[in-house]
């Protein structure tokens, strides 16, 4: 499996394989497990998904860092990938972390679809 390099690539692939709604369900499931109040409607536009997820991650980093770390653990975002990011600009950091979250959630959905 080749992971998408950009948000648009990820969404394009999810739509092509008809897995976009399953991606949203997986995101909602993991955020619920982390006790973070974020619930996307299955028909959410990709642009809204990106914006809301980015805003949520930014807020978690700024105000609820422990919950942010717990979310990364529950989603199973690779620690190595997080440590490789530049933490100087929190806005940029939260955008990059949002994409890492989406990529990891996409992996889960893709593997479940392929091997079930």
N, CA, C and O of each residue as an XYZ file, in Angstrom:
464
protein
N       0.841     -1.187      0.000
C       0.000      0.000      0.000
C       0.880      1.241      0.000
O       1.749      1.395      0.858
N       0.655      2.110     -0.947
C       1.336      3.397     -0.984
C       0.437      4.433     -0.341
O      -0.699      4.638     -0.768
N       0.954      5.084      0.691
C       0.163      6.108      1.364
C       0.106      7.374      0.517
O       1.092      7.746     -0.120
N      -1.049      8.035      0.511
C      -1.175      9.287     -0.241
C      -0.221     10.344      0.305
O       0.052     10.394      1.505
N       0.276     11.181     -0.586
C       1.242     12.212     -0.200
C       0.569     13.504      0.232
O       1.162     14.303      0.957
N      -0.670     13.715     -0.211
C      -1.380     14.948      0.132
C      -2.808     14.619      0.557
O      -3.306     13.516      0.331
N      -3.447     15.601      1.174
C      -4.840     15.454      1.585
C      -5.720     15.162      0.365
O      -6.582     14.285      0.412
N      -5.500     15.895     -0.715
C      -6.315     15.705     -1.919
C      -6.142     14.298     -2.502
O      -7.112     13.693     -2.960
N      -4.922     13.784     -2.487
C      -4.679     12.416     -2.962
C      -5.433     11.404     -2.108
O      -6.014     10.451     -2.626
N      -5.417     11.620     -0.802
C      -6.099     10.712      0.112
C      -7.597     10.697     -0.161
O      -8.206      9.630     -0.251
N      -8.188     11.875     -0.292
C      -9.629     11.976     -0.546
C      -9.977     11.377     -1.909
O     -10.987     10.688     -2.050
N      -9.145     11.640     -2.897
C      -9.383     11.098     -4.240
C      -9.380      9.570     -4.210
O     -10.249      8.928     -4.800
N      -8.406      9.001     -3.524
C      -8.328      7.546     -3.434
C      -9.504      6.964     -2.646
O     -10.065      5.935     -3.022
N      -9.866      7.628     -1.558
C     -11.002      7.174     -0.750
C     -12.289      7.193     -1.576
O     -13.091      6.262     -1.502
N     -12.482      8.238     -2.351
C     -13.681      8.321     -3.195
C     -13.638      7.294     -4.318
O     -14.655      6.684     -4.649
N     -12.462      7.104     -4.901
C     -12.318      6.144     -5.998
C     -12.666      4.733     -5.531
O     -13.285      3.965     -6.267
N     -12.269      4.400     -4.317
C     -12.546      3.067     -3.770
C     -13.862      3.009     -3.005
O     -14.198      1.987     -2.406
N     -14.609      4.117     -3.028
C     -15.893      4.226     -2.342
C     -15.755      3.942     -0.842
O     -16.573      3.232     -0.256
N     -14.714      4.504     -0.237
C     -14.449      4.281      1.183
C     -14.472      5.580      2.004
O     -14.097      5.576      3.176
N     -14.901      6.666      1.402
C     -14.891      7.944      2.113
C     -15.768      7.898      3.369
O     -15.357      8.357      4.435
N     -16.965      7.348      3.239
C     -17.868      7.283      4.401
C     -17.293      6.395      5.496
O     -17.461      6.677      6.683
N     -16.615      5.323      5.100
C     -15.993      4.451      6.098
C     -14.838      5.167      6.794
O     -14.585      4.935      7.977
N     -14.147      6.022      6.077
C     -13.086      6.826      6.677
C     -13.672      7.747      7.746
O     -13.109      7.873      8.834
N     -14.776      8.378      7.446
C     -15.443      9.274      8.401
C     -15.901      8.487      9.630
O     -15.738      8.946     10.760
N     -16.467      7.314      9.408
C     -16.917      6.472     10.522
C     -15.730      6.105     11.418
O     -15.848      6.131     12.643
N     -14.590      5.763     10.813
C     -13.396      5.397     11.583
C     -12.882      6.592     12.391
O     -12.509      6.442     13.554
N     -12.864      7.750     11.787
C     -12.432      8.960     12.504
C     -13.345      9.208     13.696
O     -12.871      9.448     14.806
N     -14.645      9.150     13.469
C     -15.606      9.367     14.555
C     -15.412      8.352     15.677
O     -15.470      8.701     16.856
N     -15.186      7.107     15.307
C     -15.004      6.042     16.291
C     -13.788      6.310     17.182
O     -13.870      6.189     18.404
N     -12.673      6.669     16.571
C     -11.456      6.893     17.342
C     -11.530      8.161     18.194
O     -11.008      8.183     19.308
N     -12.164      9.204     17.691
C     -12.327     10.408     18.500
C     -13.250     10.138     19.690
O     -13.033     10.671     20.778
N     -14.264      9.322     19.487
C     -15.143      8.940     20.585
C     -14.380      8.132     21.628
O     -14.553      8.349     22.827
N     -13.539      7.207     21.184
C     -12.713      6.426     22.112
C     -11.788      7.327     22.937
O     -11.482      7.021     24.090
N     -11.351      8.425     22.348
C     -10.456      9.360     23.029
C     -11.229     10.398     23.852
O     -10.630     11.298     24.441
N     -12.551     10.270     23.890
C     -13.414     11.209     24.622
C     -13.263     12.646     24.135
O     -13.274     13.589     24.926
N     -13.124     12.794     22.837
C     -13.042     14.126     22.235
C     -14.333     14.373     21.466
O     -14.751     13.574     20.628
N     -14.939     15.492     21.778
C     -16.244     15.815     21.214
C     -16.112     16.297     19.776
O     -16.046     17.496     19.506
N     -16.076     15.339     18.866
C     -16.007     15.646     17.445
C     -16.732     14.524     16.720
O     -16.343     13.360     16.804
N     -17.780     14.885     16.014
C     -18.574     13.872     15.319
C     -18.940     14.407     13.941
O     -19.793     15.284     13.807
N     -18.286     13.868     12.924
C     -18.556     14.289     11.557
C     -19.761     13.553     11.004
O     -19.951     12.367     11.275
N     -20.573     14.255     10.232
C     -21.641     13.602      9.489
C     -20.981     12.853      8.336
O     -19.974     13.309      7.796
N     -21.537     11.715      7.960
C     -20.925     10.903      6.901
C     -20.835     11.617      5.558
O     -20.023     11.245      4.711
N     -21.652     12.626      5.361
C     -21.646     13.361      4.094
C     -20.847     14.662      4.178
O     -21.015     15.541      3.333
N     -19.991     14.792      5.174
C     -19.202     16.015      5.335
C     -18.311     16.213      4.109
O     -17.721     15.264      3.592
N     -18.228     17.444      3.665
C     -17.370     17.758      2.523
C     -15.910     17.604      2.941
O     -15.561     17.917      4.079
N     -15.057     17.130      2.047
C     -13.637     16.993      2.379
C     -13.000     18.288      2.886
O     -12.163     18.259      3.789
N     -13.391     19.411      2.311
C     -12.828     20.695      2.755
C     -13.228     20.993      4.201
O     -12.420     21.496      4.982
N     -14.471     20.682      4.553
C     -14.935     20.874      5.928
C     -14.249     19.902      6.872
O     -13.884     20.269      7.989
N     -14.075     18.675      6.432
C     -13.371     17.670      7.230
C     -11.972     18.176      7.569
O     -11.551     18.135      8.725
N     -11.269     18.644      6.572
C      -9.891     19.121      6.757
C      -9.852     20.310      7.719
O      -9.023     20.346      8.629
N     -10.733     21.268      7.523
C     -10.759     22.480      8.339
C     -11.124     22.170      9.798
O     -10.446     22.633     10.715
N     -12.167     21.409     10.011
C     -12.621     21.106     11.378
C     -11.603     20.252     12.107
O     -11.334     20.473     13.288
N     -11.035     19.280     11.413
C     -10.023     18.432     12.036
C      -8.803     19.274     12.421
O      -8.262     19.126     13.517
N      -8.383     20.142     11.529
C      -7.242     21.025     11.803
C      -7.521     21.911     13.019
O      -6.674     22.031     13.904
N      -8.695     22.524     13.064
C      -9.060     23.393     14.187
C      -9.093     22.611     15.496
O      -8.657     23.108     16.535
N      -9.608     21.396     15.441
C      -9.707     20.562     16.643
C      -8.321     20.196     17.153
O      -8.058     20.299     18.352
N      -7.439     19.776     16.271
C      -6.076     19.410     16.674
C      -5.349     20.639     17.225
O      -4.645     20.540     18.229
N      -5.511     21.777     16.587
C      -4.889     23.013     17.070
C      -5.348     23.327     18.495
O      -4.538     23.642     19.367
N      -6.657     23.237     18.713
C      -7.219     23.517     20.041
C      -6.705     22.520     21.081
O      -6.396     22.903     22.210
N      -6.615     21.249     20.704
C      -6.114     20.234     21.629
C      -4.659     20.509     22.011
O      -4.293     20.403     23.182
N      -3.841     20.856     21.041
C      -2.432     21.147     21.323
C      -2.320     22.349     22.269
O      -1.515     22.343     23.201
N      -3.127     23.363     22.022
C      -3.070     24.594     22.812
C      -3.657     24.433     24.220
O      -3.094     24.937     25.192
N      -4.788     23.729     24.323
C      -5.551     23.747     25.564
C      -5.632     22.406     26.297
O      -5.784     22.380     27.518
N      -5.534     21.307     25.571
C      -5.734     19.981     26.186
C      -4.678     19.016     25.671
O      -4.986     18.062     24.957
N      -3.432     19.275     26.042
C      -2.325     18.516     25.484
C      -2.391     17.032     25.848
O      -2.047     16.182     25.027
N      -2.821     16.714     27.049
C      -2.923     15.311     27.463
C      -3.931     14.565     26.598
O      -3.684     13.429     26.192
N      -5.070     15.203     26.314
C      -6.080     14.588     25.451
C      -5.552     14.420     24.022
O      -5.865     13.443     23.342
N      -4.749     15.386     23.584
C      -4.113     15.315     22.265
C      -3.199     14.090     22.184
O      -3.259     13.329     21.219
N      -2.359     13.905     23.197
C      -1.459     12.748     23.215
C      -2.242     11.441     23.271
O      -1.876     10.463     22.619
N      -3.312     11.428     24.045
C      -4.163     10.239     24.133
C      -4.787      9.919     22.774
O      -4.861      8.754     22.384
N      -5.229     10.931     22.067
C      -5.806     10.742     20.734
C      -4.782     10.123     19.785
O      -5.088      9.177     19.061
N      -3.564     10.665     19.795
C      -2.519     10.115     18.930
C      -2.247      8.653     19.264
O      -2.000      7.843     18.370
N      -2.293      8.321     20.542
C      -2.077      6.945     20.979
C      -3.213      6.039     20.499
O      -2.965      4.953     19.976
N      -4.436      6.479     20.675
C      -5.601      5.675     20.275
C      -5.623      5.462     18.762
O      -5.893      4.357     18.292
N      -5.344      6.501     18.015
C      -5.341      6.383     16.555
C      -4.123      5.592     16.083
O      -4.140      4.996     15.006
N      -3.080      5.591     16.885
C      -1.835      4.883     16.582
C      -1.033      5.590     15.500
O      -0.526      4.970     14.565
N      -0.933      6.913     15.655
C      -0.079      7.699     14.763
C       1.367      7.396     15.153
O       1.713      7.458     16.333
N       2.210      7.072     14.179
C       3.598      6.725     14.504
C       4.333      7.861     15.231
O       4.367      8.998     14.761
N       4.912      7.529     16.374
C       5.629      8.513     17.173
C       6.787      9.128     16.381
O       7.082     10.317     16.503
N       7.425      8.301     15.580
C       8.552      8.764     14.762
C       8.107      9.882     13.808
O       8.831     10.855     13.599
N       6.917      9.729     13.240
C       6.394     10.737     12.310
C       6.086     12.044     13.039
O       6.331     13.128     12.510
N       5.551     11.937     14.247
C       5.240     13.132     15.040
C       6.531     13.865     15.415
O       6.618     15.088     15.307
N       7.524     13.099     15.855
C       8.793     13.711     16.267
C       9.531     14.358     15.097
O      10.334     15.269     15.299
N       9.268     13.899     13.892
C       9.933     14.452     12.708
C       9.361     15.808     12.294
O       9.960     16.510     11.479
N       8.211     16.176     12.848
C       7.578     17.446     12.486
C       8.240     18.611     13.205
O       8.791     18.457     14.295
N       8.178     19.774     12.578
C       8.707     20.994     13.165
C       7.651     21.578     14.104
O       6.539     21.894     13.679
N       8.002     21.716     15.372
C       7.045     22.199     16.368
C       7.094     23.693     16.611
O       6.439     24.184     17.530
N       7.848     24.426     15.818
C       7.981     25.876     16.012
C       6.656     26.616     15.787
O       6.275     27.471     16.587
N       5.972     26.288     14.714
C       4.716     26.953     14.356
C       3.563     26.004     14.658
O       3.380     25.009     13.958
N       2.783     26.303     15.695
C       1.723     25.389     16.129
C       0.639     25.248     15.068
O       0.053     24.175     14.922
N       0.369     26.306     14.336
C      -0.636     26.226     13.278
C      -0.214     25.224     12.204
O      -1.009     24.391     11.768
N       1.032     25.316     11.793
C       1.572     24.392     10.793
C       1.666     22.972     11.363
O       1.359     21.996     10.678
N       2.089     22.874     12.611
C       2.181     21.572     13.278
C       0.822     20.885     13.316
O       0.712     19.702     12.993
N      -0.207     21.618     13.705
C      -1.543     21.016     13.812
C      -2.065     20.568     12.451
O      -2.777     19.567     12.353
N      -1.710     21.313     11.393
C      -2.111     20.904     10.047
C      -1.414     19.593      9.650
O      -2.042     18.693      9.091
N      -0.132     19.500      9.940
C       0.617     18.278      9.621
C       0.149     17.084     10.443
O       0.053     15.972      9.923
N      -0.140     17.303     11.709
C      -0.640     16.224     12.561
C      -2.010     15.766     12.068
O      -2.305     14.571     12.069
N      -2.832     16.702     11.652
C      -4.157     16.344     11.103
C      -4.009     15.408      9.911
O      -4.758     14.441      9.774
N      -3.049     15.700      9.061
C      -2.826     14.847      7.901
C      -2.292     13.478      8.316
O      -2.677     12.465      7.732
N      -1.415     13.435      9.309
C      -0.920     12.145      9.813
C      -2.069     11.317     10.385
O      -2.119     10.101     10.197
N      -2.983     11.975     11.075
C      -4.162     11.282     11.615
C      -4.999     10.721     10.468
O      -5.405      9.560     10.496
N      -5.249     11.545      9.474
C      -6.041     11.081      8.330
C      -5.361      9.917      7.616
O      -6.029      8.966      7.210
N      -4.043      9.981      7.459
C      -3.331      8.885      6.792
C      -3.458      7.595      7.594
O      -3.678      6.528      7.022
N      -3.320      7.686      8.919
C      -3.412      6.478      9.747
C      -4.831      5.912      9.714
O      -5.017      4.698      9.627
N      -5.817      6.782      9.785
C      -7.210      6.319      9.711
C      -7.475      5.696      8.338
O      -8.198      4.704      8.236
N      -6.895      6.272      7.287
C      -7.052      5.730      5.939
C      -6.443      4.329      5.857
O      -7.026      3.435      5.244
N      -5.277      4.136      6.472
C      -4.654      2.811      6.488
C      -5.600      1.780      7.103
O      -5.783      0.690      6.563
N      -6.190      2.137      8.226
C      -7.098      1.209      8.910
C      -8.264      0.819      8.005
O      -8.599     -0.358      7.879
N      -8.875      1.821      7.381
C     -10.029      1.584      6.517
C      -9.613      0.775      5.283
O     -10.310     -0.160      4.889
N      -8.493      1.130      4.686
C      -8.034      0.444      3.482
C      -7.728     -1.025      3.764
O      -8.145     -1.908      3.014
N      -6.995     -1.281      4.853
C      -6.659     -2.675      5.197
C      -7.908     -3.482      5.538
O      -8.040     -4.633      5.122
N      -8.814     -2.884      6.287
C     -10.051     -3.588      6.635
C     -10.852     -3.922      5.384
O     -11.429     -5.006      5.282
N     -10.889     -3.005      4.444
C     -11.614     -3.244      3.195
C     -10.922     -4.320      2.345
O     -11.590     -5.177      1.765
N      -9.618     -4.275      2.274
C      -8.872     -5.192      1.420
C      -8.862     -6.619      1.970
O      -8.942     -7.578      1.203
N      -8.764     -6.762      3.280
C      -8.561     -8.082      3.861
C      -9.735     -8.619      4.653
O      -9.559     -9.539      5.452
N     -10.920     -8.079      4.461
C     -12.070     -8.647      5.166
C     -13.097     -9.203      4.216
O     -14.127     -9.718      4.651
